[in-house]
Amino acid sequence: MPTSDAQRKAAELQRQLATLTGHNKVTVKPYGKHLLIQMQRDDTIDTVARLTEVGRNIYTCAFRSHTGRWEPLPGTGELAETTDLVVSLLAPYLDPDS
């Protein structure tokens, strides 16, 4: 079961993603030290990316490729910075109409 801190950070990330993408189809699921970014499409949920806490409020990010492997994305930073990076790099994957 995720800690209350992980749940709080997941909720914060989900709010930031909703603001940056302009929709509420992106959800965030805490999973250990990771925050999984998921897109709701029809009846399925696709895990698109993850943020991993590597220090106190410092995150790296990775993209889930079509093979299911995690591919690192450039950049490390605080939650807001990393969220901006993920949204700018993965905008097509976070578009509810694609």
Long-range contacts (C-beta under 8 A, 24 or more apart in sequence): 2-30, 2-31, 3-30, 6-30, 6-35, 9-35, 9-53, 9-79, 10-35, 12-79, 13-37, 13-51, 13-79, 13-83, 16-79, 16-80, 16-83, 17-83, 17-87, 17-94, 20-83, 20-84, 20-87, 21-87, 21-91, 21-94, 21-95, 23-96, 25-96, 26-94, 35-59, 37-86, 37-94, 39-93, 39-94, 39-96, 41-96, 48-90, 48-93, 48-94, 49-73, 49-86, 49-90, 49-93, 51-79, 51-82, 51-83, 51-86, 61-85, 61-86, 63-89, 63-90, 63-93
